[in-house]
Amino acid sequence: MVREKLKNILSFSGISLVFGIFGYLTAYLTILVTDWDLKINVKWLVLTIYVTVTIMLILIKLIIELNNELNVKPPHTNSIFRYVPENATFLIYKNDFLGHLAMVSIFYLDNSFEVELGKGYVKNIQDKFIQIQIIEISDRFSSNHSKILEEIEMNNVMALNKIVVKNYITFSN
């Protein structure tokens, strides 16, 4: 991550920008300073200040971009938008958190309380969608929420929106 940011900053366009700013500052300084025969060589002083300010700006920009990346909290849950009962497969939108054959836990939100619906795995990753194959449906869920299972099989949008896929496996005894 840090290497990519440094490559972007020190790329050809970044270096060109630095040289352009340096050229502008030196040209502007030659207009303002007419007596170059001072005891302290102003040219070296300007070069030192310029290099210091440039390095500080690069580091500040790098720190800000890295901080922004670290503050983004990725969602660890995925909502289901379609169920294919013939294959016992859920479809969710593609994301970077689920890989091929990743095991997942499937939950149903019942009054803001997550009830385990079952377990599954990532069967296939398409361009825009991920297919979640259901391995098993929890016995508790099938006995206590049989009407909800029927709604899910009929692709009821309200029921599907309450299903959450998480990229970890729950402990079951």
N, C-alpha and C positions, 0 to 999 in steps of 0.2 A: 504494500500500500504506500509506504513512504517512498520507495524507489520509483513508483509510477508518478507520484506527485513531483519528485525531483526531476524526473525525465520531462514532465510537462513544463515545468518552470524553466529548465535549462535546455529546452528544445531550440530548434533553429529560430522560430519566431520569438521565443523568449530572449534569446541572446541578441537578436536583431533589435528588439525593443530596448534592451539595456544599452547597446551601442548608440542607438538613436537618442536616447535620453542623455547619454554622456556627451555626445556631439553637440546637442542643443545647449547643455549647461556650459560647456567650454566656450562655445561661440558667444553665448550671452555674457559670460564672465569677461571675455576679451573686450566687450563693449564697455563694461563697467570699470574694469581695472585698467588704468592707463600707465601706471608706473610699476613695471615688473621688476625693478631693481631694489626690492626691499630686502631686509636682512633675512627674513623667513621667506623661502621660496614659495610663493603663492600657488604656483602650478602643482607642486607636490602636496601642499596642504589641500587644495581642491581635489586632487586625485584621491587622497586619503579619505577625505570626507565623503566623496562620491562612492568609493568602494564600501565604506562602512554603512552608509545609508542604503545602498543597494542590497548588501547582505542582510541588513536588518529587515528590509521590506520583503525580501524573499522568505526569510524565516517567519515573519509575522503572517504572510499569506499562507505558508505551509501549515503553521499552527492553526490558523482559522479553518482551513479546509479539512484538516484531520479532526479537529474538534467537531465540526459539522457532521462529518461521517460517523464519528463515534456516538454522537447524540441521537442519531436516527435509530429508533428502536424497531427492529423488524417484527412483523407479526408472526407469531408462532402457531396461529390457527388459520384454518382455511374453511370457507363456507362452501357448501355443496349447492349446485344449481340444477343438477339433473340426476335421476336414478334410472338405470336400465335393469329392470327386474329379471330379464332373460339371462343376463350374465352376472347378476348380483354385483353391479359395478356403479360407483358414484363418479360423476364428472365434476372436477373443480377447475378453476382457472389456474394456468401455469404460474409457478413461482420458483424461487431459487432455494427453497427450504426443503423440498422433497426431491430425492434422487431416485433412480431406478431401483426397484425392489426394496425401498425403504418401508419399514414396518410403521404402522400408524394406529392410533386409537381413535375411535369415533364416538362422539358424545352427542347427546340430545339435551338442549337447554329447556328444562322444565321449571318455569317460574324463576329464572336466573340461577338455577341449580343444575349443574352438569350431571346427567345420568349416563352411565356408560351404555352405549348402544352395541358396540362390538369392536372387533379388531380387523385390520386389513393390511394390505400392502400396495405399493405403487406398481401397477401392472404395466402401464405404458405412459410415456410422456410424449405428447403431440406438440405441434407448434404453439397452440393456444391453450390446450387443456391437459389435464392429468387424469388418468383413469385409476381409481382406487378400487381394487378387488376386495370384496368382503370375504374374510376367512371364516369368521363366526359372529353370530349375533348372541349377545348376552342372554342367558336364560331368564334373569330377573327382568330385563327390559321386555322380552317377548311375552312374559306372563303379565307384567304390570301395565304395559303400554301397547296392547295389541291393536287398538284403534289407530295409534300413531303409526305403527308399522304398515297398516293398510293405507293410510294417507301418503306415506312415503312411497309405497309401491305404485300409487296413482299419480305420482309426481306433483303432489300438492305443494305449491310454492311456499305457503306459510310453514308447513312442516319441514321442508327442505332447508329453509332459511334458519331454522333452529338447530340444524345439525352442524357440528364443528369437528373438523379433522385436525388432530394434533400429531406432530411428528415425534412422538415417543410412545412407548408401550406402558400401559398401566399394570400394576401388580394385581394378580388375581389369585385368590386362594381356593 
